[in-house]
Amino acid sequence: MASTDAGPDDTLDLHLPEEFVALFGREGNDRAETETARAGDDLLDRVADWGPALTPVGVFHLAPVRVGQHVPLISRWMNDPAVAAFWELTGPESVTEEHVRAQLAGDGRSVPCVGVLDGVPMSYWEIYRADLDPLARYCPVRPHDTGLHLLIGDVADRGQGVGTTLIGAVADLVLARRPGCTRVLAEPDVRNTASVAAFLGAGFRFSAEVDLPAKRAALMIRDRTPCELP
């Protein structure tokens, strides 16, 4: 599994009403690169503070992206043909940087992260509010539904079950750290059968095929179980 097919425009073009932003205590536009993941107005309950997850493949955590530190690596991953087929962010580093900066400059509805396994950056993730995303125009969503985009960076980490394990771990983190969230969503391209299989293996269910502007997606849903109730 290389990616779950987020396009460059998938996450950011839905306008958030001013009164809704105010409810979450927006403090201005002068935040540092990772401020959206830890500020009081974070719409995703402080991704930066979610902490590590112990998994069968190692200790994993999400580190909010720092442009200078992470963009060169993420850009290299984006130029891998297996990833490029679905993310469409090939080209110089500036292409990836623009994509990441657009999220970091936003209101916190999408937090770009590097997945770090046993101290090694090895994947890219976007944790996003599905109910505030353009996805909500095309399929029913619930308040606080949380979406995942991801790619596994290196070929050595693909096809070994690592992606499935980490998807499950991140879904667990979302449900543990976001008590208002009842579902974790993903929308990989239906052609990306490896990605769909990874989500199924991680406890997601196939809900429907959804026609999005740039792809036909498989809507995958992980429901909060009774034992995971806050």
N, C-alpha and C positions, 0 to 999 in steps of 0.2 A: 504493500500500500504506500503510495507516494503522497497523496494529498486528498483533501475533501473539497477541492474544487471551488474555493472562493474566488470570485472575480474581483477586479480592482474597485468596482463600484457597488459591491454587494451590501455594504454595511452602513453607508454614511449619508444618504440623501433624504432621510425622513426628518422633517422639521419637528423639533421638540418645542411645545408651547412655552412661552416665557414663564407662565405661572407654575408649570410643572417643574421647570428647572429651578425656580425659586424655592420650591418645596424641598429640594435636596440641598439647599444652601450653597448655590454656586458662588464662588469667591472671585471669579475673574478669569481672564485669559492668559495670565502671566505665570502659569504653573510650569514647573520643570518637566522634563520629558516623561517621567514616570509618575507624575502627580495624579493622573487620572486613576491610577490603581490604588491610591492610598488616601486621597483627600476626602473630607467629610461629605462632598457632593458626589462621590463615586456611586454610579448607578448599579455597580456590580459587587457591592459589599467588600471592597478592599481586596482585590485579587492578590496584591503584593503581600498580604498578610495571611493568605490561606495556609501557608506552611507546607512542609514536605509530606509526601505520601510514600509509605513503605510498600513496594510492589515485588512480585516474584522476580522481576528483572533488575531491581535495584531501587535506590532512593531517588525519588523524582520530585521536582518542584517546578512551578511556573515562575519565571523571572520576567517582569515587565521589560519590554525592549528599551534599551538605551541605544540611540541612533549611532553614535560613534563606535560603540563597542560591538554591536550586533548586526548592523545593516550589511557590512561586507560579507558576513557568513550567510545571512538570509538571502542576499542577492545571488550568491553562488548556488544555493539550493534552488532558487527560482529559475535558474538557467539550466538545470537538469532537465532533459527532454521529458522524462516521466512526470515531473512536476509541472513543467511549462504547458503541457497539454491541457491542464485543467485550471491553473492559476492565472495564466496569461500575463505574467509580469517579467518576461524575459527582457534582456537589454542591460544597459549599464547600471551601476549601483543607484544612480539617481532615480531610476524607475521604482525600485523597491523603497528607497528613502521617501519618495513622495507619497507612496501608499501608506507607509508606516506613520509618517508625520501627520497625515490627514486624520488619523485616529488619535494620535497623541494630542493634537490641537483641538479635539472635539470635546464633547460634554461628558464623556465617560461611558457612553453606551457600548463601546467596543474597546477592549484592552488587548493590544498585541503583546504576545509573550514569547520568550524562548523557553522551550522545555529542556530542563537540565537533568540528566540521568547520571547519578554517581559523580556529579561534579562536571560532567561534559555536556555542553550545549549540543543537542542532537535533533531538535524538532522546532517547528514554528506553530504557534497557536493564536487564534483570535477568539477570545471569549466575549460574547456579545449578547445584548438584550434583544431577544427575538421579537418581543412585543413592541419594540421601538425601531425595528429594522424593516426595510422594504419587503422582507419575507412576509410580513403581516398583511400585505396587500393581496397575497396569492393563496394563503391558506389560513385556517382558523388558528389563532394563538391565544394563550392565556396570559394574564398579568404576570410578569416576572419570569416567563419562559426564558431560558438561557440557551444560546446557541453556541456551537463549536465549529470552527474551521481549523484544519491542521494539515501539516505535511511532515513527513518523516524525512529528515535531511539526507542521510547517507544510505547508500545502497545496502551496506552491511546490516543496517537496522531494519530492513524491509523483508517481508516474507518470512519472518521468524516468530510472528505472534507478538512482537514488541508493540506494534501500533494498537492491536486489540487490547493488550494489557493496560497501556497508558490511557486509551480512550476510557476504559472502565474506571481507572483511577481518577481521571479528571472529572468524570461524571459524578463519582462519589464525592469529590471535593466540592463541586458545585452544590450538591444537595445538602452537604454537611454545613457549608459556610453561608448558604443563601436560604434561610428558613422560609422566605416567602415564595421560593421557586418550587413548583411541583413537577416540572418536566424539563429535561434537557433535550434539545433538538439538534439535528444536523440535516444538511440537504446536499449530499454528494451527487455529482452527475450520475445518472443511471448507467452510463457507460463505464463508470469506474467501479467495476464489480469487486475489485479487491477492497476498496474502501467500504462499500456496502457490506461486504462480508465481515470486515473488521468491526463495524458498528453492531452487526447482529451478534457477533461473538462477544461483544462487550455488554450485552444485555439490552440493547436497543431493539425496538420492533419496527418493522416496515409499516408505515401508515398509508402512504399514497404516493403516486407520481404527481409532481407539481410542475407546471410549465412556468419557468422563470424567464426573465428577458434574455439571459445568455445561455440557458441550458434547460434540459428536462431533468428535474431532480428527483431523487428518492428521498422522501421525507421520513427521517428516522427519529424515533421518540424513545427516550428512557423515562419512564414514569417513576415518581417517588413511591416506594412501597410502604405499606403500613409500618414496617419496622424502622423506616427512615423518617417517620414523622417527627417534626421538631418537638 
